Amino acid sequence: MSTTSNQNRLGTGGVPWNQDAEALFRVKPISEIRNVEATTRKQIQDKSEELRSWSDIATAI
C-alpha cells in the first residue's frame, strides 16, 4: 500500500487513522495508552491460543 493510500485510510468514526492516533495521544496519558495496548495484546494472544486449540481439535477429528 502506498504512503498516499495509507494517509487516506479511515479509522474509527470516519477520521483518518493518523489523526485519530494523534488525538488519542493528546487526550490520554501514555500510561493509559500502554495499559490498553497490553490488554489488547493479551486478548490477541488468548484468541490465538483458542484458535490453535480449535484447529488441533478439528485436525484430530
N, C-alpha and C positions, 0 to 999 in steps of 0.2 A: 504494500500500500504506500502510495507516495505521501510526502510530507503535507502537500496541499490537501489531499483527501483526509488525512489524519486530523488536520486542523478543522475541517468542516464536519467531522463526525459529531453527532449529537449525543449528549449524555442524558441523564435523567431530567425530566421536565423540559426537554427540547433545548437545553442550554448546551453549547459546545463543550465537550468533555474537559478541555483545558481550563476554561473559565469556571466550570463547576468545581474543579480541584482547587483553583486559586481562591475561590470564595470560601471553600472549606477551611483552608489554611488561615484565612483572615478571621474567621469567626470561632474556630475551635482551637484549644490548646494542643500542642504537639503530643502531650501525654495522652490525651483522649483519642487522638488520631491513631497513635500507636496501639492503644488498647483495642480499638475497633479492628485494626489490622491483625493483631494477634488472635482475636476472636474469630475473625473471618478465615485466617489461615488454619486454625484448629478445626473449624467447620468443614473446610475443604478436605483436610486430612481425614477427618472422620467419615465423610461421604466417600472418599476414595477407598478407604478400607472396607466400608459397607459394600460398595460396588464390587470390589475384589472378592469379597465373601460370596456375593450372589453369583459372580462369574464362576467361582470354584464349584458352587452347588450345581449350576447349570451344566458345567462340564462333566460332573460326576453322574448326571442323570442319563 
